[in-house]
């Protein structure tokens, strides 16, 4: 079973930052999940929220006067913000990493990235730039897609891309997803019933759903925090689990 670090090791480090990504590598995670968004001037960065404010402070360490849409600020405005202080004084000076910086780390450390499906909301030119950055980096990157159209778009630029699917699951659409992905590596993700997924309205993982997924693809389960949840994932035959850092792969090698 592979362990995926959600936004890096986010329970101990500032999410979607290099410290969280570096920790994921050091702690033995096999994949890093991260959230690519584009600034107003076309720079791809790693940032989960659509607005800057929850995880960013001014250079002086003060909260922003009001949240600002990331898509409405240039990268130079984002780069001066502190993305670590909200998590702790020891992270002062941490910045929002660019996609290029993250891809370089992935390539150098040989740890795959899984780009969250938020990339799909951007316009055609922005997505083309993202695809080109991924291609140029030669880093091991998978793309999370919520529908067939996004899968086809990704594969039209990167024919051998690894696909992660997190949309609706049924016999009909899983077969269609598999057909769209072709021979490319495919993981289908289901939410496990737990505190971290209580907000999610999608059907939770069940024995029947997991069996269906494994007939066509690898099974991914998110977001796990406890050994009991990990044991349930094993019962369901999960190939990959996602955790915020509560579960450590080097401590759970028997899985």
Buried (B, 14 or more C-beta within 10 A) or exposed (E): BBBBBBBBBBBBBBBBBBBBBBBBBEBBBBBBBBBBBBBBEEBBBBBBBEBBBEBBBEEEEEEBEEBBEBBEBEBEBBBEBBBBBBBEEEBEEBBBBBBBBBBBBBBEBEBBBBBBBBBBEBEEEBBEBBBEBBEEBEBBBBBBBBBBEBBEBBBEBBEEBBBBBBBEBEEEBBEBBBEBBEEBEBBBBBBBBBEBBEEBEEEBBEEEBBEBBBEBBBBBBBBBBBEEBBEBBBEBBBBBBBBBBBBBBEEBEEB
